[in-house]
Amino acid sequence: MSFAVHGSSAADFESVELSGGRPGLGFYQLKFATKFRFWPRNGEQALTMDVEGGEVLAKHPTGSTWFLVGRLHRESGIPRSTAGEGRPVLGWDLALDLPPAGLEAIERVRGGGDLDLQVTVIGRTRKANGESEDGRDTKQLRVNQSEWATLLAQIGYRETLLLEVAVLDSEKHPDLAEAVERLREAREEFQRGQYRKTVEACRHVLEALGHELGDGTGNTANLRAMIDRSSELPKDERLLIMRRSAFVMACLAAHSKDQVSIRTTWDRHDALGLLTVTAGMVHWIAGSRQAGHTK
């Protein structure tokens, strides 16, 4: 499909390539270089084309479902075509801003291999006499594994461990309802900057998991004995060790009369670390149960 004015072809979306990227403050920016070929007719005055933006979709090369990645915005100025003979090729640089969770979602789709992208550009072609028309066109490109790896290094992806641990729906996981609700509380406390309360809430999550796993009375009891014979334990019992160990750490924020607890301060890194471990365990157990691997 080409860009047109009153049914007359004015420009074709000729090509697009993923040209690079850079890290931002709390986001990553991917850059796309686009090229358009203009088709001015003999004696026609100069055409102008404004690219307003667009969108990017992604899928695995063997998949059939395209996923919306985000919206494109223009990064450079607006070029103009020239009238008369010749078919000028002009380009725009477009950018896509991605939060860390968005890049992590792309990585899940890619699965360590190549990546298919579908780029749609939205713009307007305009004649010198004021006639204009909106249009859109789409191109697909495949980014191979090595090209994508180079891009990830360029934007600093390998320097940060990206994690997306969503809060589960308690209605979909009624057996873990208490743990899920407590986890939601922990997340809210973290977002408010209440780091000690975040750790306290994690303690309640881990306690609820203990009851659900049949380990409610074994918060710290026999932990040393379990560790000593851990080489003999299957995965499910090693998960109990993880839960008990995390519970021991979280209890440090809850004992208001304990001198060690009183002297202990909790910063963002502490809270984030324990919240990540706790949320990961809730997801682990929920996922295992859906797959029929645990109780």
Secondary structure, DSSP 8 states (H G I E B T S, - for coil): -EEEETTEEEEEEEEEEEEEEEE-SSSEEEEEEEEEEE---TT---EEEEEEEEEEEEE-TT----EEEEEEEE-S---B---SSS--EEEEEEEEEE-HHHHHHHHHHHTTS-EEEEEEEEEEEEETTS-EEEEEEEEEEEE-HHHHHHHHHHTTGGGS---------TTT-GGGHHHHHHHHHHHHHHHTT-HHHHHHHHHHHHHHHHHHTT-TT-SSTTHHHHHHTGGG--HHHHHHHHHHHHHHHHHTTT-TT-HHHHH----HHHHHHHHHHHHHHHHHHHHHHHTT---
